[in-house]
Each structure stands twice: as structure tokens, then as C-alpha cells.
């Protein structure tokens, strides 16, 4: 798998920390985050415990669900969601 080792151990610890901070700050459950990110709660539990590595797909889904960048070296502020093709009115 090409994206198996995308991040250093320090990067992974930082990502895990950031996800936990966002969960606490927003007061949402891991189940809710997993549902919003379209991943299983089992996968979320495993990556947050360090028993499974983050794949790029999992990381992107978590970023989209939280609306923030979790990747090292990127600003961690709110991510702008693309409105291309959106039919919602302002």
C-alpha cells in the first residue's frame, strides 16, 4: 500500500492529539465523528489508539468531517468546503 507510512510517528501522535482535541472541544462522540467521516467506529478507535496507521483516505474523511486540516505542516484552521456543484442557497 503506497500510503501506509505517510507520516512520522511524531506526525501521527499530533494528528491523534488534534482529533481528540476536536472531539472534546465540540463535545461529540467518536461514533458521531465516525458516522460523519463515513468510517467505522472500529477504524476510528484503532487509529486513535495507534493500533492502525492513518491512510490518506481516512485522514481526508476525518478532515472533511471536522472541517479542519489535520495534516502536519498545514494550517489547522477551518477548511473551506468546496461549493462547486452545490445547490444550497446562502
Buried (B, 14 or more C-beta within 10 A) or exposed (E): EEEEEBBEEEBBEBBBEBBEEBBEEEEBEBEBBBBBBEBEBEBBBBBBEEEBBBBBEBBBBBBBBBBBBBBBEEEBEEBEEEEEEEEEEE
